[in-house]
Amino acid sequence: MKNRSKLLAGVLAALLAGCSGPADLADIHDDLAHHTQTLPSEVLSRPLTVDDAIALAMRYNLDSRVKALEEVIAVGKADLSMFAMLPQMAANGALSRRNPRSITTSKDLSTGTVSTAPSTSEDAFRRTGDLTASWNLMDFGIALLRSDQEDNRVALAIEKRRRAVHLLVQDVQAAYWKSVINEFAEKKYSTLELKLMRSVQNAETAERTKVGDPMQMLGHQRAIVETMRQIAELQRQTASARAELAGLMGMASSTVFRLVELDDGSDLSAADPLHTVDTMEEIALANRPELKTEEAQFRIDVDDVHTEMLKSLPGIGPYMGGHFDSNSFLIYNSWADAGLKMAWNLVDLMSAPKRIDQSKAVAETTRARRLAVAMAVLTQVHVSEIQYRHALKEYRLTEQMAAIDRRITGLSSKSREAGSGSPMEEIKAEAAAMLSTLRRFIIYSDLQAAKARMNAAMGLDPNPPALQGDPPVGDADGLS
């Protein structure tokens, strides 16, 4: 008996240990510091390419991690739903003591004679127990449908996560290239800006002293200031990109990583779309997470219709059990019973037509929404393809313009050194080349964002190179 008590205590202790709640929330600063320590130092020690940025965001972005945990929860619910299809089993036990004891008298119904002698048929102290199993066929059918619904909810969670990744990659593409462009502008423009300001001051002095043509000096000032304004505007568009990129990659600070550096003649990859619009439409209709989400939701709605139909049927199922009662007055202290039970909720029967019609209406709404989403998907494919082609055309023209401006700058410098050129023309050519280069890079970032939107419109999953410890995957576009 003593050993049995120890065993029972051990089992209870193990159950309580396994059922302990989650750990308390730590200080938010400690959590952020712990998250920062998990970042891969071997990746952050080298300049990041756009592929590295996408891979880091897909693994360490905190919003993406929440979506992954939601997917895990959905899988767990699907696994738990299997238990609802098993028979219901219940074990009961009781110890009871009555004081005073259950004492009765009796009356003979045929003669009306009352016996005043007290009697009892129950012990003062009793032990009872039973183990019963029952299986309701209607509940089994409903549990089977619920399990199918949970499997479809797993598919919903997976597709929602895919959609979140597509949006994340779009944001990372845009933020990465703007960050690289901003670093290039800050590095290159800091020296050029001093030369431009000095040129403006020299032109102002020449205008006041009437050394040169005042109109020409004013025109030079205006051209230089306008170029500086346009460069400042482009810098403003990229100023916050590094902080945004850090957040997308799950980093609290934008100073813990370096980016690949650009130079004036960096060779940036830009290619025509790989597919025709018709092919892109087919790919999108087969892969878009939004369409797969609606399809999974429709299956859930159809199961709801079948569930409401089952609820209108009677619940029929077998049962069996074993029982024990220590009452010494019983002839048999242990016994078993079995049978078949049937129950019918008449209120559910009366409301069944309304509930079934309502469930069918929900399913038809999902069908209509899926069609509307499909039309929106096709529209997005066409729009993204047009935007990409126009961005590609604009980039190639801007790239050509930047190359021309670089050659003009070189010729202006040689002319001034030969004594036949003007310092003002040289500085204007240098400023125009800087502006053309910045525009080229900005439009390239727009081109990459357009490509990311086009891939997302087709529902293509990103496939960046693996980080340290990840399985190898394919390459994405980056610096050549």
C-alpha positions as CSV (number, residue, x, y, z in Angstrom):
1,M,0.0,0.0,0.0
2,K,2.9,2.3,0.9
3,N,4.6,1.7,-2.5
4,R,1.3,2.3,-4.3
5,S,0.9,5.6,-2.6
6,K,4.5,6.6,-3.6
7,L,3.8,5.6,-7.2
8,L,0.6,7.6,-7.2
9,A,2.4,10.6,-5.8
10,G,5.1,10.3,-8.4
11,V,2.6,10.2,-11.3
12,L,0.7,13.3,-9.9
13,A,4.0,15.2,-9.6
14,A,4.9,14.4,-13.2
15,L,1.5,15.5,-14.4
16,L,1.7,18.7,-12.5
17,A,5.2,19.4,-13.8
18,G,4.1,18.8,-17.4
19,C,1.0,21.0,-16.9
20,S,3.0,24.0,-15.6
21,G,2.2,27.3,-17.2
22,P,4.5,29.3,-19.5
23,A,7.3,31.3,-18.1
24,D,6.6,34.8,-17.0
25,L,7.4,37.7,-19.3
26,A,10.9,39.0,-19.0
27,D,11.8,42.6,-19.2
28,I,11.3,43.8,-22.8
29,H,14.9,45.1,-22.9
30,D,16.2,41.7,-21.9
31,D,14.0,40.0,-24.6
32,L,15.3,42.4,-27.3
33,A,18.9,41.8,-26.1
34,H,18.4,38.0,-26.3
35,H,16.9,38.3,-29.7
36,T,19.9,40.4,-30.9
37,Q,22.3,37.7,-29.6
38,T,20.6,35.1,-31.9
39,L,21.5,37.0,-35.0
40,P,24.2,35.3,-37.1
41,S,27.4,37.1,-36.5
42,E,29.2,35.4,-39.3
43,V,26.7,36.9,-41.8
44,L,26.7,40.3,-40.3
45,S,30.5,40.4,-40.4
46,R,30.5,40.8,-44.2
47,P,28.7,43.3,-46.4
48,L,25.2,42.1,-47.0
49,T,23.8,41.6,-50.5
50,V,20.1,41.8,-51.2
51,D,19.9,38.0,-51.0
52,D,21.4,38.1,-47.5
53,A,18.9,40.8,-46.5
54,I,16.0,38.7,-47.7
55,A,17.3,35.6,-46.0
56,L,17.8,37.4,-42.7
57,A,14.3,38.9,-42.9
58,M,12.7,35.6,-43.6
59,R,14.4,34.0,-40.6
60,Y,14.6,36.8,-38.0
61,N,11.7,39.2,-38.9
62,L,9.6,39.2,-35.7
63,D,6.2,39.6,-37.5
64,S,7.1,36.7,-39.7
65,R,8.0,34.7,-36.7
66,V,4.5,35.4,-35.2
67,K,3.0,34.0,-38.5
68,A,5.1,30.9,-38.1
69,L,4.0,30.3,-34.6
70,E,0.4,30.8,-35.6
71,E,1.0,28.0,-38.2
72,V,2.4,25.8,-35.4
73,I,-0.7,26.5,-33.3
74,A,-3.0,25.5,-36.2
75,V,-1.1,22.3,-36.7
76,G,-1.4,21.5,-33.0
77,K,-5.2,22.1,-33.1
78,A,-5.5,19.8,-36.0
79,D,-3.6,17.1,-34.1
80,L,-5.9,17.6,-31.0
81,S,-9.0,17.4,-33.1
82,M,-8.3,13.6,-33.8
83,F,-9.1,12.9,-30.1
84,A,-12.6,14.1,-30.5
85,M,-13.4,11.1,-32.7
86,L,-12.5,8.5,-30.0
87,P,-15.1,7.0,-27.7
88,Q,-15.8,8.9,-24.5
89,M,-14.4,7.2,-21.5
90,A,-15.1,8.2,-17.9
91,A,-13.7,6.8,-14.7
92,N,-15.4,7.7,-11.4
93,G,-14.6,6.8,-7.8
94,A,-16.0,7.9,-4.5
95,L,-15.7,7.4,-0.7
96,S,-18.7,8.2,1.4
97,R,-19.8,8.0,5.0
98,R,-23.3,8.8,6.2
99,N,-24.2,9.8,9.8
100,P,-26.8,9.0,10.8
101,R,-27.1,5.9,8.6
102,S,-29.8,5.5,6.0
103,I,-32.6,3.8,8.1
104,T,-36.1,3.3,6.8
105,T,-39.4,1.7,7.7
106,S,-41.8,0.0,5.3
107,K,-45.5,-0.3,4.5
108,D,-47.3,-3.3,3.1
109,L,-49.3,-1.9,0.2
110,S,-51.7,-4.9,0.2
111,T,-52.7,-4.8,3.8
112,G,-51.7,-1.3,4.8
113,T,-49.6,-2.6,7.7
114,V,-46.7,-0.4,8.7
115,S,-43.6,-2.0,10.0
116,T,-42.0,0.1,12.7
117,A,-38.9,-2.0,12.8
118,P,-36.1,0.2,11.4
119,S,-34.0,-1.4,8.6
120,T,-31.2,-0.4,6.3
121,S,-29.8,-1.6,3.0
122,E,-26.7,0.6,2.9
123,D,-23.4,0.5,4.8
124,A,-22.5,3.7,6.7
125,F,-19.1,3.7,4.8
126,R,-19.1,2.9,1.1
127,R,-16.7,2.8,-1.8
128,T,-18.0,3.1,-5.3
129,G,-16.4,3.2,-8.7
130,D,-17.2,2.7,-12.4
131,L,-15.5,2.9,-15.8
132,T,-17.8,3.6,-18.7
133,A,-17.3,4.0,-22.4
134,S,-19.8,5.5,-24.9
135,W,-19.7,6.4,-28.6
136,N,-22.2,8.7,-30.2
137,L,-22.2,8.1,-34.0
138,M,-23.5,11.6,-34.7
139,D,-20.7,13.2,-32.5
140,F,-18.2,11.0,-34.3
141,G,-19.4,12.3,-37.7
142,I,-19.3,15.9,-36.5
143,A,-15.8,15.3,-35.0
144,L,-14.6,13.9,-38.3
145,L,-15.8,17.1,-40.1
146,R,-14.2,19.3,-37.4
147,S,-10.9,17.5,-38.0
148,D,-11.1,18.2,-41.7
149,Q,-11.8,21.8,-40.9
150,E,-8.8,22.0,-38.7
151,D,-6.6,20.6,-41.5
152,N,-8.0,23.3,-43.8
153,R,-7.2,25.9,-41.1
154,V,-3.6,24.7,-41.2
155,A,-3.7,25.4,-44.9
156,L,-5.1,28.8,-44.2
157,A,-2.3,29.6,-41.8
158,I,0.3,28.4,-44.3
159,E,-1.1,30.6,-47.1
160,K,-1.3,33.6,-44.8
161,R,2.3,33.1,-43.9
162,R,3.2,32.8,-47.6
163,R,1.4,36.1,-48.3
164,A,3.2,37.8,-45.4
165,V,6.6,36.6,-46.8
166,H,5.7,38.0,-50.2
167,L,5.0,41.4,-48.7
168,L,8.1,41.2,-46.5
169,V,10.3,40.5,-49.5
170,Q,8.8,43.5,-51.4
171,D,9.6,45.8,-48.4
172,V,13.1,44.3,-48.0
173,Q,13.9,44.8,-51.7
174,A,12.8,48.4,-51.6
175,A,14.5,49.2,-48.3
176,Y,17.8,47.5,-49.2
177,W,18.4,49.3,-52.5
178,K,17.4,52.6,-51.0
179,S,19.8,52.0,-48.2
180,V,22.6,51.2,-50.6
181,I,21.8,54.3,-52.6
182,N,21.7,56.5,-49.5
183,E,25.1,55.3,-48.4
184,F,26.5,56.0,-51.9
185,A,25.0,59.5,-51.9
186,E,26.4,60.3,-48.5
187,K,29.8,59.1,-49.4
188,K,30.1,60.7,-52.9
189,Y,28.0,63.8,-52.4
190,S,29.7,65.1,-49.2
191,T,32.8,66.1,-51.1
192,L,30.9,67.3,-54.2
193,E,28.6,69.4,-52.2
194,L,31.4,71.6,-50.9
195,K,32.6,72.1,-54.4
196,L,29.1,73.1,-55.6
197,M,28.6,75.5,-52.7
198,R,32.0,77.1,-53.4
199,S,31.1,77.4,-57.1
200,V,27.9,79.2,-56.2
201,Q,29.7,81.5,-53.9
202,N,32.3,82.3,-56.6
203,A,29.5,83.0,-59.1
204,E,27.8,85.4,-56.5
205,T,31.1,87.2,-56.1
206,A,31.6,87.5,-59.8
207,E,28.0,88.8,-60.1
208,R,28.6,91.5,-57.5
209,T,31.9,92.6,-58.8
210,K,30.7,92.5,-62.4
211,V,33.7,90.4,-63.4
212,G,31.5,88.4,-65.7
213,D,28.1,88.6,-67.3
214,P,25.6,88.9,-64.4
215,M,22.9,86.9,-66.2
216,Q,25.4,84.2,-66.9
217,M,26.5,84.1,-63.3
218,L,22.9,84.0,-62.1
219,G,22.1,81.2,-64.6
220,H,25.1,79.2,-63.3
221,Q,23.9,79.7,-59.7
222,R,20.4,78.6,-60.5
223,A,21.6,75.5,-62.3
224,I,23.9,74.5,-59.5
225,V,21.3,75.2,-56.7
226,E,18.6,73.3,-58.7
227,T,20.9,70.3,-59.1
228,M,21.6,70.4,-55.3
229,R,17.9,70.6,-54.6
230,Q,17.2,67.5,-56.7
231,I,20.0,65.6,-55.1
232,A,18.7,66.6,-51.7
233,E,15.2,65.4,-52.7
234,L,16.6,62.0,-53.8
235,Q,18.5,61.8,-50.5
236,R,15.3,62.5,-48.6
237,Q,13.6,59.6,-50.3
238,T,16.3,57.2,-49.1
239,A,17.2,58.7,-45.7
240,S,15.2,56.4,-43.5
241,A,15.6,53.2,-45.6
242,R,18.5,51.8,-43.4
243,A,16.4,52.0,-40.2
244,E,13.5,50.4,-42.1
245,L,15.7,47.6,-43.4
246,A,17.0,46.9,-39.9
247,G,13.5,46.5,-38.6
248,L,12.6,44.2,-41.4
249,M,15.6,42.0,-40.7
250,G,14.7,41.8,-37.0
251,M,17.5,44.1,-35.8
252,A,17.0,46.8,-33.2
253,S,19.9,48.9,-34.5
254,S,20.8,49.9,-38.0
255,T,24.6,50.0,-37.1
256,V,25.2,46.3,-36.7
257,F,25.4,45.5,-40.4
258,R,27.2,46.7,-43.5
259,L,25.9,46.8,-47.1
260,V,27.5,46.2,-50.4
261,E,28.9,49.4,-51.8
262,L,28.0,50.9,-55.1
263,D,30.2,53.0,-57.4
264,D,29.3,55.2,-60.4
265,G,29.6,52.4,-62.9
266,S,28.3,49.5,-60.9
267,D,26.9,46.8,-63.2
268,L,23.3,46.1,-62.1
269,S,21.3,43.2,-63.5
270,A,18.1,44.1,-65.3
271,A,16.3,41.6,-67.6
272,D,13.1,41.3,-69.5
273,P,10.3,39.3,-67.8
274,L,10.8,35.6,-68.1
275,H,7.2,34.8,-69.0
276,T,4.4,36.1,-71.2
277,V,1.4,37.7,-69.6
278,D,-0.7,34.6,-70.4
279,T,1.8,32.3,-68.7
280,M,2.0,34.7,-65.7
281,E,-1.8,34.5,-65.4
282,E,-1.7,30.7,-65.2
283,I,1.1,30.8,-62.7
284,A,-0.8,33.3,-60.5
285,L,-4.1,31.3,-60.6
286,A,-2.2,28.2,-59.5
287,N,0.0,29.8,-56.8
288,R,-1.5,32.9,-55.3
289,P,-2.0,32.5,-51.5
290,E,-5.2,34.5,-51.5
291,L,-6.9,32.1,-53.9
292,K,-5.6,29.1,-51.9
293,T,-6.9,30.7,-48.8
294,E,-10.4,31.1,-50.3
295,E,-10.4,27.5,-51.5
296,A,-9.5,26.3,-48.0
297,Q,-12.2,28.6,-46.5
298,F,-14.8,27.2,-48.9
299,R,-14.0,23.6,-47.8
300,I,-14.5,24.7,-44.2
301,D,-17.8,26.3,-45.2
302,V,-19.0,23.1,-46.9
303,D,-18.1,21.1,-43.8
304,D,-20.2,23.5,-41.8
305,V,-23.1,22.7,-44.0
306,H,-22.6,19.0,-43.5
307,T,-22.3,19.6,-39.7
308,E,-25.6,21.4,-39.6
309,M,-27.2,18.5,-41.5
310,L,-25.8,16.0,-39.0
311,K,-27.1,18.0,-36.0
312,S,-30.6,17.4,-37.2
313,L,-30.2,13.6,-36.9
314,P,-30.7,11.7,-33.7
315,G,-27.6,10.8,-31.7
316,I,-27.3,7.0,-31.6
317,G,-24.4,5.1,-30.0
318,P,-23.5,2.1,-27.9
319,Y,-22.2,2.2,-24.3
320,M,-20.8,-0.2,-21.9
321,G,-19.3,0.0,-18.5
322,G,-18.0,-1.8,-15.4
323,H,-19.2,-0.8,-11.9
324,F,-18.2,-1.5,-8.3
325,D,-20.0,-0.8,-5.0
326,S,-18.6,-2.0,-1.6
327,N,-22.1,-2.0,0.0
328,S,-22.2,-5.3,1.9
329,F,-26.0,-5.7,1.4
330,L,-25.6,-6.1,-2.3
331,I,-25.5,-9.7,-3.6
332,Y,-23.1,-8.6,-6.5
333,N,-20.7,-5.9,-5.6
334,S,-19.3,-5.8,-9.2
335,W,-21.3,-5.7,-12.4
336,A,-21.2,-4.7,-16.0
337,D,-23.8,-3.2,-18.3
338,A,-24.1,-2.4,-22.0
339,G,-26.7,-1.0,-24.3
340,L,-27.7,1.4,-27.1
341,K,-28.7,5.0,-26.4
342,M,-30.6,7.4,-28.7
343,A,-31.2,11.1,-28.1
344,W,-32.9,13.6,-30.4
345,N,-32.8,17.4,-29.9
346,L,-36.1,18.5,-31.3
347,V,-35.1,22.2,-31.2
348,D,-32.2,21.4,-33.5
349,L,-34.5,19.5,-35.8
350,M,-36.9,22.5,-36.1
351,S,-34.1,25.0,-36.7
352,A,-32.1,22.7,-39.1
353,P,-33.5,24.2,-42.3
354,K,-32.6,27.8,-41.3
355,R,-29.1,26.8,-40.1
356,I,-28.4,24.7,-43.2
357,D,-29.5,27.6,-45.5
358,Q,-27.4,30.0,-43.5
359,S,-24.3,27.8,-43.9
360,K,-25.0,27.4,-47.6
361,A,-25.2,31.2,-47.9
362,V,-21.8,31.5,-46.2
363,A,-20.3,29.0,-48.6
364,E,-21.7,30.8,-51.6
365,T,-20.3,34.1,-50.3
366,T,-16.9,32.5,-50.2
367,R,-17.4,31.2,-53.7
368,A,-18.2,34.7,-54.9
369,R,-15.3,36.2,-53.0
370,R,-12.9,33.6,-54.6
371,L,-14.1,34.7,-58.0
372,A,-13.6,38.4,-57.1
373,V,-10.1,37.6,-55.7
374,A,-9.2,35.7,-59.0
375,M,-10.2,38.8,-61.0
376,A,-8.1,41.0,-58.7
377,V,-5.2,38.6,-59.1
378,L,-5.4,38.8,-62.9
379,T,-5.5,42.6,-62.7
380,Q,-2.5,42.7,-60.4
381,V,-0.6,40.5,-62.9
382,H,-1.3,42.8,-65.8
383,V,-0.6,45.9,-63.7
384,S,2.7,44.5,-62.3
385,E,3.9,43.4,-65.7
386,I,3.2,46.9,-67.2
387,Q,4.9,48.6,-64.3
388,Y,7.9,46.4,-64.6
389,R,8.3,46.9,-68.4
390,H,8.0,50.7,-68.0
391,A,10.4,50.7,-65.1
392,L,12.9,48.6,-67.1
393,K,12.6,51.0,-70.1
394,E,13.1,54.0,-67.8
395,Y,16.1,52.4,-66.1
396,R,17.8,51.6,-69.4
397,L,17.3,55.2,-70.6
398,T,18.6,56.6,-67.3
399,E,21.5,54.2,-67.4
400,Q,22.4,55.5,-70.8
401,M,22.0,59.1,-69.7
402,A,24.3,58.4,-66.7
403,A,26.9,57.0,-69.0
404,I,26.7,60.0,-71.2
405,D,27.0,62.4,-68.3
406,R,30.1,60.6,-67.0
407,R,31.7,61.0,-70.4
408,I,30.8,64.7,-70.5
409,T,32.4,65.1,-67.1
410,G,35.5,63.4,-68.3
411,L,35.7,65.7,-71.4
412,S,35.0,68.8,-69.3
413,S,37.8,67.9,-67.0
414,K,40.2,67.4,-69.9
415,S,39.1,70.6,-71.6
416,R,39.8,72.6,-68.4
417,E,43.2,71.0,-68.0
418,A,44.0,71.9,-71.6
419,G,43.0,75.5,-70.9
420,S,40.0,75.6,-73.3
421,G,37.3,74.7,-70.8
422,S,35.5,76.6,-68.0
423,P,35.6,75.6,-64.3
424,M,32.0,76.4,-64.1
425,E,31.1,74.0,-67.0
426,E,33.2,71.3,-65.3
427,I,31.4,71.7,-62.0
428,K,28.0,71.7,-63.7
429,A,28.9,68.6,-65.6
430,E,30.1,66.9,-62.5
431,A,26.9,67.8,-60.6
432,A,24.8,66.6,-63.5
433,A,26.7,63.3,-63.6
434,M,26.1,62.9,-59.8
435,L,22.4,63.5,-60.3
436,S,22.1,61.1,-63.2
437,T,23.9,58.4,-61.2
438,L,21.6,58.9,-58.3
439,R,18.5,58.8,-60.6
440,R,19.8,55.6,-62.1
441,F,20.2,53.9,-58.8
442,I,16.8,55.2,-57.6
443,I,15.0,53.9,-60.7
444,Y,16.9,50.6,-60.3
445,S,15.4,50.3,-56.8
446,D,12.0,51.0,-58.3
447,L,12.7,48.3,-60.9
448,Q,13.6,45.8,-58.2
449,A,10.4,46.7,-56.3
450,A,8.4,46.3,-59.5
451,K,10.0,42.9,-60.0
452,A,9.1,41.9,-56.4
453,R,5.5,43.0,-57.0
454,M,5.4,41.0,-60.2
455,N,6.7,37.9,-58.5
456,A,4.3,38.4,-55.7
457,A,1.5,38.9,-58.2
458,M,2.3,35.4,-59.6
459,G,2.5,33.9,-56.1
460,L,6.2,32.9,-56.5
461,D,7.9,32.1,-53.2
462,P,11.3,33.8,-52.6
463,N,14.3,31.5,-52.7
464,P,17.3,33.4,-51.3
465,P,20.6,31.8,-50.7
466,A,21.0,29.9,-47.4
467,L,22.4,31.5,-44.3
468,Q,25.0,29.7,-42.2
469,G,23.3,26.5,-41.0
470,D,20.5,26.7,-43.5
471,P,19.9,24.1,-46.3
472,P,21.2,25.5,-49.7
473,V,18.7,27.2,-51.9
474,G,18.8,29.1,-55.2
475,D,20.1,32.6,-55.8
476,A,18.2,35.8,-56.3
477,D,19.0,38.9,-58.2
478,G,21.8,41.1,-56.8
479,L,24.9,43.0,-57.7
480,S,26.8,41.4,-60.5
